[in-house]
Amino acid sequence: MKLYPNLILIACSVLLFSCGGQQEAPQPTAAAPAATPAPAPVVEEKPQTKEERIQEIKLWYSEIQKIGMQNCETKKRVKYEGFDPESEKMPFDQIVKTCKLDASYELIRGDFSGYEWGYQLTIYKKDSKIFFVLITGGGEGNSFEKRFYCDRNENLIELLENEAEGGEEVKGPGKPTQLNPAKPRIQDNIAEYLTDVNFVLSGK
């Protein structure tokens, strides 16, 4: 009868040895996939009202006046004109200045004249886009002024015109003129003036 307790002890020792043997190594876990960066938010350009755009143009115009005309290249060409096709032709200087004012602003100024007429054209650009055009001039005792305001895409949004007679100076910005919807681009609205600019710059 004394053998049974010994057998029981031996059996327990074998069981304990088996339970305390090697343990299974932990299985490696799969690496978590790299997080995909979120796309950058698309910032849409806020639409401007006509009033907001004109105020912005006036601010840029004021900044250009403070900078002054600098870094300019001047070209000149003579144009001959008389009272009528049969009269003697006289020489008139046509002058164009192109100015790179700074990294953003550019300016083109043309002074054109002929027999009893003359005008000055100034084209204002920011980041290579026209935003404002000012034309002043006169002939035969009359004077005029035109102000062209453009949107971000160089489309005309406002044209103010004013005139004076009897040699008087034009006073005030003038009254709005109805725009032609078939000609939204500023280049189309000042095409006749650009012809004079190209006459000087091209030399043809």
C-alpha positions as CSV (number, residue, x, y, z in Angstrom):
1,M,0.0,0.0,0.0
2,K,2.9,2.4,0.5
3,L,3.8,2.2,-3.2
4,Y,0.7,4.1,-4.3
5,P,1.7,7.4,-2.9
6,N,5.1,7.2,-4.6
7,L,3.5,6.3,-7.9
8,I,1.2,9.2,-7.6
9,L,4.2,11.6,-6.9
10,I,6.1,10.2,-9.9
11,A,3.1,10.7,-12.2
12,C,2.6,14.2,-11.0
13,S,6.3,15.0,-11.6
14,V,6.1,13.7,-15.2
15,L,3.0,15.8,-15.8
16,L,4.6,18.9,-14.3
17,F,7.7,18.4,-16.4
18,S,5.6,18.1,-19.6
19,C,3.6,21.2,-18.8
20,G,6.7,23.2,-18.1
21,G,8.4,22.3,-21.4
22,Q,8.9,24.6,-24.3
23,Q,6.1,27.0,-25.0
24,E,5.1,27.9,-28.5
25,A,6.8,31.0,-29.8
26,P,4.4,33.9,-30.5
27,Q,3.4,34.3,-34.1
28,P,4.6,37.5,-35.7
29,T,1.8,39.9,-36.4
30,A,1.3,41.4,-39.8
31,A,2.6,45.0,-40.1
32,A,-0.1,47.6,-40.2
33,P,-0.4,49.2,-43.7
34,A,1.1,52.7,-44.0
35,A,-1.5,55.4,-43.7
36,T,-2.4,57.2,-47.0
37,P,-1.9,61.0,-46.6
38,A,-5.1,62.9,-47.0
39,P,-5.2,65.0,-50.2
40,A,-4.5,68.7,-49.9
41,P,-7.8,70.7,-49.8
42,V,-8.6,72.5,-53.0
43,V,-8.8,76.2,-52.4
44,E,-11.1,77.8,-54.9
45,E,-10.7,81.4,-55.8
46,K,-13.5,83.4,-54.3
47,P,-15.6,85.2,-56.9
48,Q,-15.3,89.0,-56.8
49,T,-18.1,91.5,-57.2
50,K,-17.4,94.3,-59.7
51,E,-17.2,96.8,-56.8
52,E,-14.6,94.6,-55.0
53,R,-12.5,94.3,-58.2
54,I,-12.5,98.0,-58.9
55,Q,-11.4,98.7,-55.3
56,E,-8.6,96.2,-55.8
57,I,-7.6,97.9,-59.0
58,K,-7.5,101.3,-57.4
59,L,-5.2,99.9,-54.7
60,W,-2.8,98.5,-57.3
61,Y,-2.9,101.8,-59.2
62,S,-2.0,103.7,-56.1
63,E,0.9,101.3,-55.5
64,I,2.2,101.9,-59.0
65,Q,2.1,105.6,-58.6
66,K,4.3,105.2,-55.5
67,I,6.8,103.0,-57.3
68,G,7.1,105.4,-60.3
69,M,8.2,104.7,-63.8
70,Q,11.4,102.7,-63.6
71,N,13.3,100.0,-65.5
72,C,11.8,101.4,-68.8
73,E,12.8,100.8,-72.4
74,T,11.8,103.5,-74.9
75,K,11.2,103.1,-78.6
76,K,10.3,105.9,-81.0
77,R,9.0,106.0,-84.6
78,V,8.1,108.9,-86.8
79,K,4.7,109.0,-88.5
80,Y,4.0,111.5,-91.3
81,E,0.6,113.1,-91.5
82,G,-1.0,116.2,-93.1
83,F,-4.2,118.1,-93.0
84,D,-5.6,115.9,-95.8
85,P,-4.2,113.3,-98.2
86,E,-3.2,116.0,-100.7
87,S,-1.4,118.3,-98.2
88,E,2.2,118.2,-97.2
89,K,3.1,115.5,-94.7
90,M,4.7,116.5,-91.4
91,P,6.7,114.3,-89.0
92,F,5.2,113.4,-85.6
93,D,7.0,111.3,-83.0
94,Q,5.2,108.2,-81.7
95,I,6.8,107.0,-78.5
96,V,6.2,103.8,-76.4
97,K,7.8,103.0,-73.1
98,T,7.6,99.5,-71.6
99,C,8.5,99.4,-67.9
100,K,9.1,96.4,-65.6
101,L,8.4,98.2,-62.3
102,D,9.0,95.2,-60.0
103,A,8.4,91.5,-59.8
104,S,4.6,91.9,-60.3
105,Y,3.8,95.2,-62.0
106,E,4.4,96.2,-65.6
107,L,3.4,99.3,-67.5
108,I,3.2,100.3,-71.2
109,R,2.9,103.9,-72.0
110,G,2.4,105.3,-75.4
111,D,2.4,109.0,-76.5
112,F,0.9,109.4,-80.0
113,S,0.2,112.4,-82.1
114,G,-0.7,113.6,-85.5
115,Y,-2.1,116.6,-87.3
116,E,-4.1,118.5,-84.6
117,W,-4.6,115.4,-82.4
118,G,-2.8,113.5,-79.7
119,Y,-3.4,111.0,-76.9
120,Q,-1.6,109.1,-74.2
121,L,-2.3,105.4,-73.6
122,T,-1.2,103.7,-70.4
123,I,-1.7,99.9,-69.9
124,Y,-1.3,98.6,-66.4
125,K,-0.4,94.9,-65.8
126,K,0.0,92.7,-62.7
127,D,1.5,89.3,-63.1
128,S,1.4,89.8,-66.9
129,K,-2.3,90.4,-67.0
130,I,-4.0,93.7,-67.9
131,F,-6.1,95.1,-65.1
132,F,-6.5,98.8,-66.0
133,V,-6.1,101.0,-69.1
134,L,-6.2,104.8,-69.0
135,I,-6.4,106.9,-72.2
136,T,-6.4,110.7,-72.3
137,G,-6.2,112.9,-75.3
138,G,-7.9,115.4,-77.6
139,G,-8.0,117.1,-80.8
140,E,-9.5,120.3,-82.4
141,G,-10.3,121.9,-79.0
142,N,-11.9,118.8,-77.5
143,S,-10.5,116.5,-74.8
144,F,-11.4,113.1,-73.6
145,E,-10.6,110.4,-71.0
146,K,-11.4,106.7,-70.9
147,R,-10.9,104.3,-68.0
148,F,-11.1,100.5,-68.6
149,Y,-11.4,98.2,-65.6
150,C,-10.7,94.5,-66.1
151,D,-11.5,91.3,-64.2
152,R,-8.9,88.6,-63.3
153,N,-9.2,87.1,-66.8
154,E,-8.7,90.4,-68.7
155,N,-12.4,90.8,-69.5
156,L,-13.8,94.4,-69.4
157,I,-16.1,95.0,-66.5
158,E,-16.4,98.8,-66.5
159,L,-15.7,101.6,-68.9
160,L,-15.9,105.2,-67.8
161,E,-15.8,107.9,-70.4
162,N,-15.7,111.7,-70.1
163,E,-15.3,114.6,-72.5
164,A,-14.7,118.3,-72.4
165,E,-15.0,121.0,-75.1
166,G,-13.4,124.3,-75.8
167,G,-10.0,123.3,-74.5
168,E,-11.3,122.6,-71.0
169,E,-9.7,119.8,-69.0
170,V,-11.7,116.7,-68.3
171,K,-12.9,116.6,-64.8
172,G,-14.0,113.5,-62.9
173,P,-13.9,109.8,-64.0
174,G,-16.9,110.1,-66.3
175,K,-20.0,108.1,-66.7
176,P,-20.3,104.3,-67.3
177,T,-20.6,103.2,-70.9
178,Q,-22.7,100.2,-71.9
179,L,-20.3,97.3,-72.7
180,N,-20.5,95.1,-75.8
181,P,-21.1,91.5,-74.6
182,A,-19.7,90.3,-77.9
183,K,-16.4,91.9,-77.1
184,P,-15.5,91.0,-73.5
185,R,-11.7,91.0,-73.9
186,I,-9.9,94.2,-73.1
187,Q,-7.7,93.7,-76.1
188,D,-10.7,93.8,-78.4
189,N,-11.9,97.0,-76.8
190,I,-8.6,98.9,-77.2
191,A,-7.7,97.3,-80.6
192,E,-7.4,100.6,-82.4
193,Y,-5.0,102.0,-79.8
194,L,-2.9,98.8,-79.8
195,T,-2.4,99.3,-83.5
196,D,-0.4,102.4,-82.7
197,V,1.6,100.6,-80.0
198,N,2.5,97.8,-82.4
199,F,3.4,100.3,-85.1
200,V,6.2,101.6,-82.8
201,L,7.3,98.3,-81.2
202,S,7.3,96.3,-84.4
203,G,9.1,99.0,-86.4
204,K,6.9,98.0,-89.4
